[in-house]
Amino acid sequence: MLLVFGLNLLALAAACLSLSRHHRDLFGSAPSPSRVRLLRIVALVDGVLALAYSIHRMGIELGIVYWACLLMIACAALVLLLAWRPRWALPTAAAMPVIGGVLSVLG
């Protein structure tokens, strides 16, 4: 279920980057309106994919609960990353779904 965690982390990172404060902290400038729209769409799609995969793997009752728990853990991890190591947030958010996907295919 590392894939669900990774997708949630990526969704939250995209949602955070759609805010001008976090975008300015990481890239030095405010995002354009088209980039804000793209980041929000990516956040929505990643969140829905994480929920769908979790429901597929565990059933609807446990899948939603498991997804919500992993969403909270991903949120806490992203808050800590943005507070202490903001430059690590993007590579971590990009790598976690890939690692989770590889491990889910292998396992």
PDB file as gemmi writes it, atoms N, CA and C in Angstrom:
CRYST1    1.000    1.000    1.000  90.00  90.00  90.00 P 1                      
ATOM      1  N   MET A   1       0.811  -1.197   0.000  1.00  0.00           N  
ATOM      2  CA  MET A   1       0.000   0.000   0.000  1.00  0.00           C  
ATOM      3  C   MET A   1       0.855   1.262   0.000  1.00  0.00           C  
ATOM      4  N   LEU A   2       2.131   1.059  -0.264  1.00  0.00           N  
ATOM      5  CA  LEU A   2       3.010   2.211  -0.411  1.00  0.00           C  
ATOM      6  C   LEU A   2       2.598   3.046  -1.617  1.00  0.00           C  
ATOM      7  N   LEU A   3       1.967   2.417  -2.596  1.00  0.00           N  
ATOM      8  CA  LEU A   3       1.486   3.153  -3.760  1.00  0.00           C  
ATOM      9  C   LEU A   3       0.403   4.155  -3.365  1.00  0.00           C  
ATOM     10  N   VAL A   4      -0.495   3.772  -2.489  1.00  0.00           N  
ATOM     11  CA  VAL A   4      -1.557   4.680  -2.031  1.00  0.00           C  
ATOM     12  C   VAL A   4      -0.936   5.846  -1.262  1.00  0.00           C  
ATOM     13  N   PHE A   5       0.027   5.540  -0.404  1.00  0.00           N  
ATOM     14  CA  PHE A   5       0.725   6.601   0.325  1.00  0.00           C  
ATOM     15  C   PHE A   5       1.424   7.552  -0.643  1.00  0.00           C  
ATOM     16  N   GLY A   6       2.116   6.999  -1.628  1.00  0.00           N  
ATOM     17  CA  GLY A   6       2.834   7.824  -2.595  1.00  0.00           C  
ATOM     18  C   GLY A   6       1.912   8.693  -3.426  1.00  0.00           C  
ATOM     19  N   LEU A   7       0.792   8.129  -3.857  1.00  0.00           N  
ATOM     20  CA  LEU A   7      -0.165   8.931  -4.629  1.00  0.00           C  
ATOM     21  C   LEU A   7      -0.790  10.026  -3.773  1.00  0.00           C  
ATOM     22  N   ASN A   8      -1.071   9.705  -2.516  1.00  0.00           N  
ATOM     23  CA  ASN A   8      -1.594  10.737  -1.618  1.00  0.00           C  
ATOM     24  C   ASN A   8      -0.566  11.838  -1.388  1.00  0.00           C  
ATOM     25  N   LEU A   9       0.682  11.453  -1.215  1.00  0.00           N  
ATOM     26  CA  LEU A   9       1.742  12.444  -1.013  1.00  0.00           C  
ATOM     27  C   LEU A   9       1.900  13.327  -2.242  1.00  0.00           C  
ATOM     28  N   LEU A  10       1.852  12.714  -3.415  1.00  0.00           N  
ATOM     29  CA  LEU A  10       1.961  13.485  -4.649  1.00  0.00           C  
ATOM     30  C   LEU A  10       0.763  14.414  -4.829  1.00  0.00           C  
ATOM     31  N   ALA A  11      -0.428  13.941  -4.486  1.00  0.00           N  
ATOM     32  CA  ALA A  11      -1.624  14.780  -4.585  1.00  0.00           C  
ATOM     33  C   ALA A  11      -1.531  15.979  -3.646  1.00  0.00           C  
ATOM     34  N   LEU A  12      -1.090  15.727  -2.428  1.00  0.00           N  
ATOM     35  CA  LEU A  12      -0.967  16.834  -1.471  1.00  0.00           C  
ATOM     36  C   LEU A  12       0.134  17.807  -1.870  1.00  0.00           C  
ATOM     37  N   ALA A  13       1.226  17.286  -2.416  1.00  0.00           N  
ATOM     38  CA  ALA A  13       2.304  18.175  -2.870  1.00  0.00           C  
ATOM     39  C   ALA A  13       1.829  19.050  -4.022  1.00  0.00           C  
ATOM     40  N   ALA A  14       1.066  18.477  -4.942  1.00  0.00           N  
ATOM     41  CA  ALA A  14       0.523  19.276  -6.053  1.00  0.00           C  
ATOM     42  C   ALA A  14      -0.454  20.321  -5.535  1.00  0.00           C  
ATOM     43  N   ALA A  15      -1.276  19.954  -4.561  1.00  0.00           N  
ATOM     44  CA  ALA A  15      -2.212  20.916  -3.984  1.00  0.00           C  
ATOM     45  C   ALA A  15      -1.460  22.037  -3.272  1.00  0.00           C  
ATOM     46  N   CYS A  16      -0.397  21.694  -2.558  1.00  0.00           N  
ATOM     47  CA  CYS A  16       0.401  22.728  -1.879  1.00  0.00           C  
ATOM     48  C   CYS A  16       1.098  23.637  -2.884  1.00  0.00           C  
ATOM     49  N   LEU A  17       1.602  23.061  -3.974  1.00  0.00           N  
ATOM     50  CA  LEU A  17       2.288  23.884  -4.963  1.00  0.00           C  
ATOM     51  C   LEU A  17       1.334  24.786  -5.729  1.00  0.00           C  
ATOM     52  N   SER A  18       0.044  24.497  -5.695  1.00  0.00           N  
ATOM     53  CA  SER A  18      -0.902  25.404  -6.343  1.00  0.00           C  
ATOM     54  C   SER A  18      -1.110  26.676  -5.531  1.00  0.00           C  
ATOM     55  N   LEU A  19      -0.631  26.686  -4.291  1.00  0.00           N  
ATOM     56  CA  LEU A  19      -0.676  27.897  -3.469  1.00  0.00           C  
ATOM     57  C   LEU A  19       0.577  28.725  -3.731  1.00  0.00           C  
ATOM     58  N   SER A  20       0.400  30.023  -3.837  1.00  0.00           N  
ATOM     59  CA  SER A  20       1.527  30.880  -4.221  1.00  0.00           C  
ATOM     60  C   SER A  20       2.654  30.868  -3.197  1.00  0.00           C  
ATOM     61  N   ARG A  21       2.342  30.734  -1.918  1.00  0.00           N  
ATOM     62  CA  ARG A  21       3.397  30.758  -0.893  1.00  0.00           C  
ATOM     63  C   ARG A  21       4.356  29.588  -1.065  1.00  0.00           C  
ATOM     64  N   HIS A  22       3.822  28.385  -1.187  1.00  0.00           N  
ATOM     65  CA  HIS A  22       4.684  27.215  -1.310  1.00  0.00           C  
ATOM     66  C   HIS A  22       5.375  27.186  -2.671  1.00  0.00           C  
ATOM     67  N   HIS A  23       4.692  27.652  -3.692  1.00  0.00           N  
ATOM     68  CA  HIS A  23       5.308  27.695  -5.018  1.00  0.00           C  
ATOM     69  C   HIS A  23       6.474  28.680  -5.022  1.00  0.00           C  
ATOM     70  N   ARG A  24       6.299  29.811  -4.368  1.00  0.00           N  
ATOM     71  CA  ARG A  24       7.372  30.802  -4.272  1.00  0.00           C  
ATOM     72  C   ARG A  24       8.545  30.266  -3.460  1.00  0.00           C  
ATOM     73  N   ASP A  25       8.253  29.525  -2.383  1.00  0.00           N  
ATOM     74  CA  ASP A  25       9.330  28.966  -1.558  1.00  0.00           C  
ATOM     75  C   ASP A  25      10.185  27.978  -2.350  1.00  0.00           C  
ATOM     76  N   LEU A  26       9.556  27.190  -3.215  1.00  0.00           N  
ATOM     77  CA  LEU A  26      10.304  26.156  -3.930  1.00  0.00           C  
ATOM     78  C   LEU A  26      10.853  26.615  -5.271  1.00  0.00           C  
ATOM     79  N   PHE A  27      10.138  27.511  -5.954  1.00  0.00           N  
ATOM     80  CA  PHE A  27      10.561  27.914  -7.294  1.00  0.00           C  
ATOM     81  C   PHE A  27      10.951  29.376  -7.421  1.00  0.00           C  
ATOM     82  N   GLY A  28      10.696  30.183  -6.417  1.00  0.00           N  
ATOM     83  CA  GLY A  28      11.105  31.580  -6.447  1.00  0.00           C  
ATOM     84  C   GLY A  28      10.097  32.540  -7.063  1.00  0.00           C  
ATOM     85  N   SER A  29       8.989  32.039  -7.599  1.00  0.00           N  
ATOM     86  CA  SER A  29       7.990  32.929  -8.182  1.00  0.00           C  
ATOM     87  C   SER A  29       6.599  32.340  -7.960  1.00  0.00           C  
ATOM     88  N   ALA A  30       5.604  33.193  -8.085  1.00  0.00           N  
ATOM     89  CA  ALA A  30       4.220  32.736  -7.934  1.00  0.00           C  
ATOM     90  C   ALA A  30       3.814  31.949  -9.178  1.00  0.00           C  
ATOM     91  N   PRO A  31       2.926  30.981  -9.023  1.00  0.00           N  
ATOM     92  CA  PRO A  31       2.513  30.190 -10.193  1.00  0.00           C  
ATOM     93  C   PRO A  31       1.558  30.968 -11.094  1.00  0.00           C  
ATOM     94  N   SER A  32       1.608  30.656 -12.368  1.00  0.00           N  
ATOM     95  CA  SER A  32       0.672  31.270 -13.309  1.00  0.00           C  
ATOM     96  C   SER A  32      -0.705  30.629 -13.125  1.00  0.00           C  
ATOM     97  N   PRO A  33      -1.757  31.289 -13.578  1.00  0.00           N  
ATOM     98  CA  PRO A  33      -3.094  30.701 -13.433  1.00  0.00           C  
ATOM     99  C   PRO A  33      -3.245  29.339 -14.118  1.00  0.00           C  
ATOM    100  N   SER A  34      -2.575  29.162 -15.256  1.00  0.00           N  
ATOM    101  CA  SER A  34      -2.669  27.868 -15.933  1.00  0.00           C  
ATOM    102  C   SER A  34      -1.933  26.780 -15.143  1.00  0.00           C  
ATOM    103  N   ARG A  35      -0.828  27.137 -14.514  1.00  0.00           N  
ATOM    104  CA  ARG A  35      -0.099  26.165 -13.687  1.00  0.00           C  
ATOM    105  C   ARG A  35      -0.903  25.819 -12.438  1.00  0.00           C  
ATOM    106  N   VAL A  36      -1.561  26.793 -11.848  1.00  0.00           N  
ATOM    107  CA  VAL A  36      -2.420  26.527 -10.689  1.00  0.00           C  
ATOM    108  C   VAL A  36      -3.512  25.538 -11.063  1.00  0.00           C  
ATOM    109  N   ARG A  37      -4.143  25.751 -12.212  1.00  0.00           N  
ATOM    110  CA  ARG A  37      -5.205  24.853 -12.682  1.00  0.00           C  
ATOM    111  C   ARG A  37      -4.656  23.446 -12.923  1.00  0.00           C  
ATOM    112  N   LEU A  38      -3.486  23.355 -13.559  1.00  0.00           N  
ATOM    113  CA  LEU A  38      -2.866  22.054 -13.815  1.00  0.00           C  
ATOM    114  C   LEU A  38      -2.518  21.331 -12.521  1.00  0.00           C  
ATOM    115  N   LEU A  39      -1.948  22.047 -11.563  1.00  0.00           N  
ATOM    116  CA  LEU A  39      -1.588  21.426 -10.289  1.00  0.00           C  
ATOM    117  C   LEU A  39      -2.816  20.947  -9.529  1.00  0.00           C  
ATOM    118  N   ARG A  40      -3.897  21.695  -9.589  1.00  0.00           N  
ATOM    119  CA  ARG A  40      -5.125  21.268  -8.914  1.00  0.00           C  
ATOM    120  C   ARG A  40      -5.730  20.043  -9.587  1.00  0.00           C  
ATOM    121  N   ILE A  41      -5.653  19.978 -10.911  1.00  0.00           N  
ATOM    122  CA  ILE A  41      -6.149  18.795 -11.620  1.00  0.00           C  
ATOM    123  C   ILE A  41      -5.301  17.580 -11.274  1.00  0.00           C  
ATOM    124  N   VAL A  42      -3.983  17.755 -11.237  1.00  0.00           N  
ATOM    125  CA  VAL A  42      -3.088  16.649 -10.863  1.00  0.00           C  
ATOM    126  C   VAL A  42      -3.393  16.180  -9.445  1.00  0.00           C  
ATOM    127  N   ALA A  43      -3.618  17.113  -8.536  1.00  0.00           N  
ATOM    128  CA  ALA A  43      -3.937  16.746  -7.154  1.00  0.00           C  
ATOM    129  C   ALA A  43      -5.235  15.950  -7.089  1.00  0.00           C  
ATOM    130  N   LEU A  44      -6.240  16.372  -7.819  1.00  0.00           N  
ATOM    131  CA  LEU A  44      -7.520  15.667  -7.818  1.00  0.00           C  
ATOM    132  C   LEU A  44      -7.392  14.273  -8.425  1.00  0.00           C  
ATOM    133  N   VAL A  45      -6.714  14.177  -9.552  1.00  0.00           N  
ATOM    134  CA  VAL A  45      -6.554  12.881 -10.215  1.00  0.00           C  
ATOM    135  C   VAL A  45      -5.751  11.912  -9.344  1.00  0.00           C  
ATOM    136  N   ASP A  46      -4.668  12.385  -8.745  1.00  0.00           N  
ATOM    137  CA  ASP A  46      -3.863  11.509  -7.878  1.00  0.00           C  
ATOM    138  C   ASP A  46      -4.649  11.048  -6.657  1.00  0.00           C  
ATOM    139  N   GLY A  47      -5.426  11.934  -6.071  1.00  0.00           N  
ATOM    140  CA  GLY A  47      -6.230  11.551  -4.916  1.00  0.00           C  
ATOM    141  C   GLY A  47      -7.286  10.526  -5.270  1.00  0.00           C  
ATOM    142  N   VAL A  48      -7.927  10.707  -6.420  1.00  0.00           N  
ATOM    143  CA  VAL A  48      -8.947   9.752  -6.859  1.00  0.00           C  
ATOM    144  C   VAL A  48      -8.306   8.409  -7.212  1.00  0.00           C  
ATOM    145  N   LEU A  49      -7.144   8.434  -7.858  1.00  0.00           N  
ATOM    146  CA  LEU A  49      -6.442   7.178  -8.164  1.00  0.00           C  
ATOM    147  C   LEU A  49      -6.052   6.430  -6.895  1.00  0.00           C  
ATOM    148  N   ALA A  50      -5.566   7.158  -5.902  1.00  0.00           N  
ATOM    149  CA  ALA A  50      -5.204   6.523  -4.638  1.00  0.00           C  
ATOM    150  C   ALA A  50      -6.421   5.894  -3.975  1.00  0.00           C  
ATOM    151  N   LEU A  51      -7.533   6.605  -3.972  1.00  0.00           N  
ATOM    152  CA  LEU A  51      -8.754   6.069  -3.382  1.00  0.00           C  
ATOM    153  C   LEU A  51      -9.255   4.852  -4.155  1.00  0.00           C  
ATOM    154  N   ALA A  52      -9.243   4.932  -5.475  1.00  0.00           N  
ATOM    155  CA  ALA A  52      -9.714   3.812  -6.295  1.00  0.00           C  
ATOM    156  C   ALA A  52      -8.844   2.573  -6.099  1.00  0.00           C  
ATOM    157  N   TYR A  53      -7.532   2.752  -6.043  1.00  0.00           N  
ATOM    158  CA  TYR A  53      -6.646   1.603  -5.841  1.00  0.00           C  
ATOM    159  C   TYR A  53      -6.843   1.006  -4.454  1.00  0.00           C  
ATOM    160  N   SER A  54      -7.018   1.843  -3.475  1.00  0.00           N  
ATOM    161  CA  SER A  54      -7.231   1.354  -2.117  1.00  0.00           C  
ATOM    162  C   SER A  54      -8.543   0.571  -2.019  1.00  0.00           C  
ATOM    163  N   ILE A  55      -9.586   1.070  -2.643  1.00  0.00           N  
ATOM    164  CA  ILE A  55     -10.863   0.362  -2.647  1.00  0.00           C  
ATOM    165  C   ILE A  55     -10.745  -0.950  -3.426  1.00  0.00           C  
ATOM    166  N   HIS A  56     -10.023  -0.928  -4.521  1.00  0.00           N  
ATOM    167  CA  HIS A  56      -9.833  -2.138  -5.318  1.00  0.00           C  
ATOM    168  C   HIS A  56      -9.106  -3.226  -4.528  1.00  0.00           C  
ATOM    169  N   ARG A  57      -8.107  -2.831  -3.773  1.00  0.00           N  
ATOM    170  CA  ARG A  57      -7.304  -3.809  -3.035  1.00  0.00           C  
ATOM    171  C   ARG A  57      -7.968  -4.312  -1.760  1.00  0.00           C  
ATOM    172  N   MET A  58      -8.712  -3.465  -1.058  1.00  0.00           N  
ATOM    173  CA  MET A  58      -9.195  -3.832   0.268  1.00  0.00           C  
ATOM    174  C   MET A  58     -10.716  -3.859   0.409  1.00  0.00           C  
ATOM    175  N   GLY A  59     -11.448  -3.536  -0.630  1.00  0.00           N  
ATOM    176  CA  GLY A  59     -12.899  -3.445  -0.513  1.00  0.00           C  
ATOM    177  C   GLY A  59     -13.293  -2.029  -0.132  1.00  0.00           C  
ATOM    178  N   ILE A  60     -14.563  -1.729  -0.270  1.00  0.00           N  
ATOM    179  CA  ILE A  60     -15.000  -0.341  -0.085  1.00  0.00           C  
ATOM    180  C   ILE A  60     -14.915   0.117   1.373  1.00  0.00           C  
ATOM    181  N   GLU A  61     -15.273  -0.757   2.321  1.00  0.00           N  
ATOM    182  CA  GLU A  61     -15.294  -0.328   3.725  1.00  0.00           C  
ATOM    183  C   GLU A  61     -13.877  -0.055   4.234  1.00  0.00           C  
ATOM    184  N   LEU A  62     -13.022  -1.051   4.120  1.00  0.00           N  
ATOM    185  CA  LEU A  62     -11.658  -0.885   4.622  1.00  0.00           C  
ATOM    186  C   LEU A  62     -10.812  -0.007   3.710  1.00  0.00           C  
ATOM    187  N   GLY A  63     -11.116  -0.009   2.425  1.00  0.00           N  
ATOM    188  CA  GLY A  63     -10.340   0.802   1.488  1.00  0.00           C  
ATOM    189  C   GLY A  63     -10.434   2.284   1.772  1.00  0.00           C  
ATOM    190  N   ILE A  64     -11.636   2.754   2.073  1.00  0.00           N  
ATOM    191  CA  ILE A  64     -11.813   4.178   2.369  1.00  0.00           C  
ATOM    192  C   ILE A  64     -11.120   4.542   3.680  1.00  0.00           C  
ATOM    193  N   VAL A  65     -11.246   3.686   4.680  1.00  0.00           N  
ATOM    194  CA  VAL A  65     -10.591   3.963   5.967  1.00  0.00           C  
ATOM    195  C   VAL A  65      -9.077   3.950   5.812  1.00  0.00           C  
ATOM    196  N   TYR A  66      -8.568   2.959   5.096  1.00  0.00           N  
ATOM    197  CA  TYR A  66      -7.127   2.852   4.886  1.00  0.00           C  
ATOM    198  C   TYR A  66      -6.600   4.052   4.095  1.00  0.00           C  
ATOM    199  N   TRP A  67      -7.354   4.466   3.061  1.00  0.00           N  
ATOM    200  CA  TRP A  67      -6.962   5.619   2.266  1.00  0.00           C  
ATOM    201  C   TRP A  67      -6.925   6.889   3.121  1.00  0.00           C  
ATOM    202  N   ALA A  68      -7.934   7.060   3.977  1.00  0.00           N  
ATOM    203  CA  ALA A  68      -7.989   8.249   4.829  1.00  0.00           C  
ATOM    204  C   ALA A  68      -6.823   8.267   5.816  1.00  0.00           C  
ATOM    205  N   CYS A  69      -6.485   7.107   6.366  1.00  0.00           N  
ATOM    206  CA  CYS A  69      -5.347   7.038   7.295  1.00  0.00           C  
ATOM    207  C   CYS A  69      -4.040   7.366   6.583  1.00  0.00           C  
ATOM    208  N   LEU A  70      -3.852   6.809   5.391  1.00  0.00           N  
ATOM    209  CA  LEU A  70      -2.634   7.103   4.641  1.00  0.00           C  
ATOM    210  C   LEU A  70      -2.597   8.552   4.168  1.00  0.00           C  
ATOM    211  N   LEU A  71      -3.761   9.133   3.925  1.00  0.00           N  
ATOM    212  CA  LEU A  71      -3.822  10.553   3.565  1.00  0.00           C  
ATOM    213  C   LEU A  71      -3.348  11.424   4.727  1.00  0.00           C  
ATOM    214  N   MET A  72      -3.766  11.078   5.935  1.00  0.00           N  
ATOM    215  CA  MET A  72      -3.332  11.844   7.102  1.00  0.00           C  
ATOM    216  C   MET A  72      -1.828  11.690   7.344  1.00  0.00           C  
ATOM    217  N   ILE A  73      -1.311  10.488   7.168  1.00  0.00           N  
ATOM    218  CA  ILE A  73       0.123  10.262   7.344  1.00  0.00           C  
ATOM    219  C   ILE A  73       0.913  11.014   6.274  1.00  0.00           C  
ATOM    220  N   ALA A  74       0.434  10.985   5.039  1.00  0.00           N  
ATOM    221  CA  ALA A  74       1.098  11.724   3.966  1.00  0.00           C  
ATOM    222  C   ALA A  74       1.061  13.221   4.228  1.00  0.00           C  
ATOM    223  N   CYS A  75      -0.046  13.699   4.771  1.00  0.00           N  
ATOM    224  CA  CYS A  75      -0.164  15.119   5.102  1.00  0.00           C  
ATOM    225  C   CYS A  75       0.851  15.511   6.178  1.00  0.00           C  
ATOM    226  N   ALA A  76       0.973  14.687   7.199  1.00  0.00           N  
ATOM    227  CA  ALA A  76       1.947  14.969   8.258  1.00  0.00           C  
ATOM    228  C   ALA A  76       3.368  14.939   7.709  1.00  0.00           C  
ATOM    229  N   ALA A  77       3.658  13.973   6.854  1.00  0.00           N  
ATOM    230  CA  ALA A  77       4.999  13.887   6.262  1.00  0.00           C  
ATOM    231  C   ALA A  77       5.295  15.111   5.399  1.00  0.00           C  
ATOM    232  N   LEU A  78       4.309  15.550   4.622  1.00  0.00           N  
ATOM    233  CA  LEU A  78       4.528  16.718   3.768  1.00  0.00           C  
ATOM    234  C   LEU A  78       4.681  17.994   4.585  1.00  0.00           C  
ATOM    235  N   VAL A  79       3.919  18.123   5.656  1.00  0.00           N  
ATOM    236  CA  VAL A  79       4.059  19.293   6.526  1.00  0.00           C  
ATOM    237  C   VAL A  79       5.466  19.341   7.119  1.00  0.00           C  
ATOM    238  N   LEU A  80       5.950  18.210   7.580  1.00  0.00           N  
ATOM    239  CA  LEU A  80       7.308  18.168   8.130  1.00  0.00           C  
ATOM    240  C   LEU A  80       8.350  18.470   7.063  1.00  0.00           C  
ATOM    241  N   LEU A  81       8.166  17.921   5.878  1.00  0.00           N  
ATOM    242  CA  LEU A  81       9.111  18.206   4.797  1.00  0.00           C  
ATOM    243  C   LEU A  81       9.103  19.684   4.414  1.00  0.00           C  
ATOM    244  N   LEU A  82       7.933  20.268   4.286  1.00  0.00           N  
ATOM    245  CA  LEU A  82       7.867  21.683   3.896  1.00  0.00           C  
ATOM    246  C   LEU A  82       8.373  22.605   4.996  1.00  0.00           C  
ATOM    247  N   ALA A  83       8.265  22.170   6.238  1.00  0.00           N  
ATOM    248  CA  ALA A  83       8.739  23.008   7.337  1.00  0.00           C  
ATOM    249  C   ALA A  83      10.254  22.942   7.493  1.00  0.00           C  
ATOM    250  N   TRP A  84      10.821  21.744   7.383  1.00  0.00           N  
ATOM    251  CA  TRP A  84      12.243  21.589   7.681  1.00  0.00           C  
ATOM    252  C   TRP A  84      13.134  21.431   6.459  1.00  0.00           C  
ATOM    253  N   ARG A  85      12.690  20.727   5.455  1.00  0.00           N  
ATOM    254  CA  ARG A  85      13.485  20.518   4.245  1.00  0.00           C  
ATOM    255  C   ARG A  85      12.615  20.728   3.010  1.00  0.00           C  
ATOM    256  N   PRO A  86      12.271  21.971   2.684  1.00  0.00           N  
ATOM    257  CA  PRO A  86      11.351  22.205   1.565  1.00  0.00           C  
ATOM    258  C   PRO A  86      11.885  21.705   0.225  1.00  0.00           C  
ATOM    259  N   ARG A  87      13.181  21.691   0.037  1.00  0.00           N  
ATOM    260  CA  ARG A  87      13.742  21.216  -1.235  1.00  0.00           C  
ATOM    261  C   ARG A  87      13.610  19.703  -1.396  1.00  0.00           C  
ATOM    262  N   TRP A  88      13.385  18.974  -0.332  1.00  0.00           N  
ATOM    263  CA  TRP A  88      13.213  17.522  -0.406  1.00  0.00           C  
ATOM    264  C   TRP A  88      11.778  17.136  -0.738  1.00  0.00           C  
ATOM    265  N   ALA A  89      10.851  18.069  -0.660  1.00  0.00           N  
ATOM    266  CA  ALA A  89       9.439  17.740  -0.828  1.00  0.00           C  
ATOM    267  C   ALA A  89       9.136  17.233  -2.242  1.00  0.00           C  
ATOM    268  N   LEU A  90       9.641  17.910  -3.260  1.00  0.00           N  
ATOM    269  CA  LEU A  90       9.342  17.492  -4.626  1.00  0.00           C  
ATOM    270  C   LEU A  90       9.971  16.148  -4.995  1.00  0.00           C  
ATOM    271  N   PRO A  91      11.263  15.931  -4.735  1.00  0.00           N  
ATOM    272  CA  PRO A  91      11.815  14.613  -5.073  1.00  0.00           C  
ATOM    273  C   PRO A  91      11.159  13.473  -4.301  1.00  0.00           C  
ATOM    274  N   THR A  92      10.817  13.714  -3.055  1.00  0.00           N  
ATOM    275  CA  THR A  92      10.156  12.679  -2.260  1.00  0.00           C  
ATOM    276  C   THR A  92       8.769  12.393  -2.802  1.00  0.00           C  
ATOM    277  N   ALA A  93       8.016  13.443  -3.109  1.00  0.00           N  
ATOM    278  CA  ALA A  93       6.653  13.263  -3.633  1.00  0.00           C  
ATOM    279  C   ALA A  93       6.667  12.592  -4.998  1.00  0.00           C  
ATOM    280  N   ALA A  94       7.691  12.832  -5.799  1.00  0.00           N  
ATOM    281  CA  ALA A  94       7.774  12.201  -7.111  1.00  0.00           C  
ATOM    282  C   ALA A  94       8.252  10.753  -7.024  1.00  0.00           C  
ATOM    283  N   ALA A  95       9.114  10.457  -6.069  1.00  0.00           N  
ATOM    284  CA  ALA A  95       9.695   9.118  -5.976  1.00  0.00           C  
ATOM    285  C   ALA A  95       8.770   8.112  -5.296  1.00  0.00           C  
ATOM    286  N   MET A  96       7.956   8.545  -4.352  1.00  0.00           N  
ATOM    287  CA  MET A  96       7.137   7.604  -3.589  1.00  0.00           C  
ATOM    288  C   MET A  96       6.135   6.824  -4.442  1.00  0.00           C  
ATOM    289  N   PRO A  97       5.406   7.440  -5.374  1.00  0.00           N  
ATOM    290  CA  PRO A  97       4.504   6.624  -6.201  1.00  0.00           C  
ATOM    291  C   PRO A  97       5.259   5.631  -7.088  1.00  0.00           C  
ATOM    292  N   VAL A  98       6.431   6.028  -7.573  1.00  0.00           N  
ATOM    293  CA  VAL A  98       7.215   5.125  -8.404  1.00  0.00           C  
ATOM    294  C   VAL A  98       7.680   3.929  -7.592  1.00  0.00           C  
ATOM    295  N   ILE A  99       8.212   4.179  -6.420  1.00  0.00           N  
ATOM    296  CA  ILE A  99       8.659   3.093  -5.539  1.00  0.00           C  
ATOM    297  C   ILE A  99       7.476   2.204  -5.154  1.00  0.00           C  
ATOM    298  N   GLY A 100       6.380   2.820  -4.792  1.00  0.00           N  
ATOM    299  CA  GLY A 100       5.180   2.059  -4.431  1.00  0.00           C  
ATOM    300  C   GLY A 100       4.645   1.244  -5.591  1.00  0.00           C  
ATOM    301  N   GLY A 101       4.661   1.803  -6.794  1.00  0.00           N  
ATOM    302  CA  GLY A 101       4.207   1.062  -7.961  1.00  0.00           C  
ATOM    303  C   GLY A 101       5.091  -0.131  -8.275  1.00  0.00           C  
ATOM    304  N   VAL A 102       6.395   0.068  -8.183  1.00  0.00           N  
ATOM    305  CA  VAL A 102       7.326  -1.037  -8.434  1.00  0.00           C  
ATOM    306  C   VAL A 102       7.130  -2.134  -7.392  1.00  0.00           C  
ATOM    307  N   LEU A 103       6.996  -1.751  -6.141  1.00  0.00           N  
ATOM    308  CA  LEU A 103       6.808  -2.761  -5.100  1.00  0.00           C  
ATOM    309  C   LEU A 103       5.466  -3.476  -5.211  1.00  0.00           C  
ATOM    310  N   SER A 104       4.436  -2.771  -5.675  1.00  0.00           N  
ATOM    311  CA  SER A 104       3.136  -3.445  -5.829  1.00  0.00           C  
ATOM    312  C   SER A 104       3.149  -4.408  -7.007  1.00  0.00           C  
ATOM    313  N   VAL A 105       3.921  -4.102  -8.037  1.00  0.00           N  
ATOM    314  CA  VAL A 105       4.033  -5.021  -9.164  1.00  0.00           C  
ATOM    315  C   VAL A 105       4.859  -6.246  -8.778  1.00  0.00           C  
ATOM    316  N   LEU A 106       5.915  -6.033  -8.014  1.00  0.00           N  
ATOM    317  CA  LEU A 106       6.767  -7.140  -7.601  1.00  0.00           C  
ATOM    318  C   LEU A 106       6.128  -8.017  -6.543  1.00  0.00           C  
ATOM    319  N   GLY A 107       5.260  -7.417  -5.715  1.00  0.00           N  
ATOM    320  CA  GLY A 107       4.689  -8.164  -4.596  1.00  0.00           C  
ATOM    321  C   GLY A 107       3.386  -8.696  -4.843  1.00  0.00           C  
TER     322      GLY A 107                                                      
END                                                                             
